Amino acid sequence: MLFTEPLFLFLFLPLVLGLYFCSPKSWRNYLLLTASLLFYAWGEKLYVALLLVSILLNYAGALMIDASAQPRRRRLFVVLSVAGNLLLLCAFKYTSFLVTNLNYLLAGIGLRTLAVPVTHLPIGISFFTFMGMSYVFDV
């Protein structure tokens, strides 16, 4: 579903907005989270779990940063959170590129090359990875 499709404009968006303004304030964030996951699942059913892993990784990292009183531990949690985010991004976006370049090196020295994995790129992985990292930085 795209933002410009009639299904989004005339059904999904009005329904979510109506539920948002009719619901108690304590439920609104949960409603928006659910609606966002449904919207993402509409276009990318397989990778909703990846999105949830990214959300949980960033949320847990932010909780640990906030709970820590020592600056060194805070820095460690920021580094671990950024590393986890970049690992997710690299695993999906740059694996083929890295294996292809490694194969050039291996072939150049006469070694056997690796099979290049074909990975499907999840919709918006760069966006939600960098937004998650900015959330951690803000905390």
Protein Blocks (a to p, Z undefined) as FASTA:
>chain_A
ZZkbmklmmmmmmmmmmmmmmpcfklmmmmmmmmmmmmmmmmmmmlmmmmmmmmmmmmmm
mmmmmmpmbfklmmmmmmmmmmmmmmmmmmmmmmmmmmmmmmmmmmmnopacdddddddd
dehklmmmmmmmmmmmmZZ
